[in-house]
Amino acid sequence: MTTRIPVYDDLVAASKVLGKMAHRTPVLTSLTMNRRLDAQVFFKCENLQRIGAFKFRGGYNAVANLSAEQRKAGVVAFSSGNHAQAIALASKLLGVAATIVMPHDAPEAKVAATRGYGARIVSYDRQTEDREQIAQSLVQEQGLTLIPPYDHPDVIAGQGTAVKEFLEDVGPLDALFIPMGGGGLLSGSLLAAQALSPDCAVYGVEPLAGNDGQQSFRKGEIVHIAPPNSIADGALAQGLGKLTFPIIKQYARDILTVTDEQLVEAMRFFATRMKIVVEPTGCLGAAAAFNEAVPVKGQRIGVLLSGGNVDLSAYAGFLQA
Amino acid sequence: MTTRIPVYDDLVAASKVLGKMAHRTPVLTSLTMNRRLDAQVFFKCENLQRIGAFKFRGGYNAVANLSAEQRKAGVVAFSSGNHAQAIALASKLLGVAATIVMPHDAPEAKVAATRGYGARIVSYDRQTEDREQIAQSLVQEQGLTLIPPYDHPDVIAGQGTAVKEFLEDVGPLDALFIPMGGGGLLSGSLLAAQALSPDCAVYGVEPLAGNDGQQSFRKGEIVHIAPPNSIADGALAQGLGKLTFPIIKQYARDILTVTDEQLVEAMRFFATRMKIVVEPTGCLGAAAAFNEAVPVKGQRIGVLLSGGNVDLSAYAGFLQA
């Protein structure tokens, strides 16, 4: 596996690899929010992407860039979330065998969706087994290639194609708000913005309870934290990546945080006013913008909605909160 | 008020009048549904239209086509639903004073949204007062122009622009499933399909409990029914219109019905798999297609999602059902 830090040319290449396989997701607007913030707000809807999240972009780009030999041997990923489905669907589309290592108590809907894309599921016990070890043994014993969820140049480049499209569609922006976990989406977005809207202030947004990224950004080195507790279950990474952090350190304007209450409020706004389902993690950028974590008045701002995969009963609970 | 039955040229004119005022709403697809039905299904997302429903199209077209004198005097509409918001927003955008007659117990969110668009609200008591009489007295005493919710050529032509766009974007279809209340959307859709995809079988879909349209279609004359009871609150019209019925009678392939349970099932599908909020009425066409009310196997079919305005706690209840 290469550990080269990707550049904008890799995003251009990823766009070609993705071609029509990924949806060019719509950009929506809301007069109500424009008025409330006295700004012009554009929402890039990656919740409407295949598998319901931007992760399809990076997953597909990574699997597509494997050598013929690697593709023949198959891939493995460990994830209980959107990355698993991304690798499963990408592999199916590319005719590659995929193995997903998932906890045996993962939500039935997610297991079914992943299996529905034709992946083999290897389950493990969260209490007694280590998913990385299981994945590594599959790599060693069966020659599978491990596709990590964010710290990989092809994954980062693939994720960056969302903001590349976004800026191509709406033109330069004053500010961009991007959900952040391990930093794959944010670092890809930074490369896109640097090339297409270099004056744009790009903010990564993470849950207040899991602000390792903010700590890392301010300290200038990767800070690891204990497993955080937030409804933003796609942003619970305990530390940024070796490839994502240098890009974030160099190009991000700042890392902002939001509370779970602000995420719920944003989710309700999207359901009532914009008629879209956005998962808690997908609301991170929006919640920072809506609560004016930085001034946005009079600006043209972009908000990336990263995903919409939320358990139905949990979602109903958030709406009724 | 003209009572001329509109033709396709009126849709072409309405498209020009609407210009960029209405969103060209996205067309989404779902691999899961394609597989389930063994068909290629396209969803036209009018839930993502301004005010959250296709009604903006007809409302705007009707207000825009008034004479200078009529616009100066102002307009009136009676509705507790999407038509009220459509007329309120259209009027605001066109600099016309709008009065909306609403029941005093209308949901606070709807009243607030309508007022937010700058409309004057006249409330009435459902038990003791008649909204049509109130509206008519405003017409006579204040010279306002009444914009009816469906039985008006400019309203029909405006609604028809949704399917016009849809067919322009995806090409000819084998079948189209359209929600139906008073028939404004369906009759406009029929005119669009007749011009752009003449072999397409176009179905109107209404709630089983309020099947006046089906009865009328089969009998060949307008049948009126008692107020029906369904969660599809935008399709509770008690009879088709004098302008909408002749178009439906001539061009519709059939009128289909679905149950409330099928609407809930469709709502849940849209939330979980497609990440969009669709109101019960908006799911009518989808529910007919999903349950194969007519055979769709091997076909290219279009489903119009007419709106997404549903009270948040009611919606949460549907998702948890």
Interface residues (C-beta under 8 A of the other chain):
Chain A: P26 L28 L31 T32 N47 L48 R50 G52 A109 G116 R268 A271 T272 R273 M274 K275 I276 V277 V278 G308 N309 L312 S313 Y315 A316 G317 L319 Q320
Chain B: P26 L28 L31 T32 N47 L48 R50 G52 A109 G116 R268 A271 T272 R273 M274 K275 I276 V277 V278 G308 N309 L312 S313 Y315 A316 G317 L319 Q320
